Amino acid sequence: MIGILSCPFSILIYLSSIAVGLAMFFKPATVIEFQRRFYKMINWHIEPISMPKEIRNTKLMGLFLVLATPLAIIYLLIPR
């Protein structure tokens, strides 16, 4: 199982998911705007019904991602 963590690609995935989680937590409005622009590029229009709720939920998702990523790494390191 430790072989999974020695792969440079998996380390990049773990670090990028922590970085995305931190961005979602500290800059939720920027992340929401990025999402809106992405969906506009693929011909969709999204608009939050309540921006305060959207910001709160984005911050919570970012916090979850920051906490879940290290837990997943620890789980992979525990021998079974």
Beta strands, then each sheet from edge to edge (+ up, - down):
end
